[in-house]
Amino acid sequence: MSALVLVPARFASTRLPGKPLADIAGKPMIVRVAERASAAGIGRVVVATDTAEIAEAVRAAGFEAVMTAVAHQSGSDRIFEALQAIDPKGEAETIVNLQGDLPTIEPETVREVLTPFAEPSCDIATLCVEIEDEAEKTNPNVVKLVGAPLGQDRLRALYFTRATAPWGPGPLYHHVGLYAYRRAALERFVALGPSSLETREKLEQLRALEAGMRIDASIVRAVPLGVDAPDDLERARALYASGAVR
């Protein structure tokens, strides 16, 4: 299965403008993400961006970058444009969408997102982590994956929600927004347009479920640090400074 890792990165950010270029231990954050993706060793890594400065920083570090339109409403739309530009012959069978604000993600976590494709009927693969912090169970900013067990470390996603679900005793799972698509699934997904539940919950992945597409998730150990605010950036810097991230 030939894989292509696409990293969407845009300059605009409400809480942390210009964050792809924020310095982490001497390198821009987007370069740190590209390094983690490359270390996963699953395939070609390309950053898809709407900003020339981001593309220049990525290329200066020895990685590939492709320019995409500014107007994209989602990362999936951006990576699909990038895919058409860099792989017009359709050689990549699997496309991994790795967010550009995960500078400390473990390479093995990136690799793990491909595991659900052992099931031929899986269209889209993703990750989740069992919630241990009680406060996260009721936090609407923590997206929960509601799924049916497929084994010790796998779930078939039935729903995604910001609410506390499912009801009753048992584990709840924090969804990790890292996706892998079979190529045909990505093409279908971006052609669908926003769905009613997607619009209501503000969760793009519900579009796929409403259309009858299958999403399976690997259960991993930890939620990777997402840099959304200045405090997150300082945490990422501290992890590199301490040697916790190599």
Protein Blocks (a to p, Z undefined) as FASTA:
>chain_A
ZZdddddddfbdfklghklmpceehiafklmmmmmmmmnonaccddddfbfklmmmmmmn
opacddddfklcbfklmmmmmmmmmmmnomafbdcdddfklmkbcfklmmmmmmmmmpmk
lmbdcdddddfblklmmmmklccdddddfbjkbccdfbdcfbdcdededddddddfbdcd
dfklmmmmmmnopafklmmnopaklmmmmnopacdddddfbdcdddfbfklmmmmmmmmm
nomaZZ
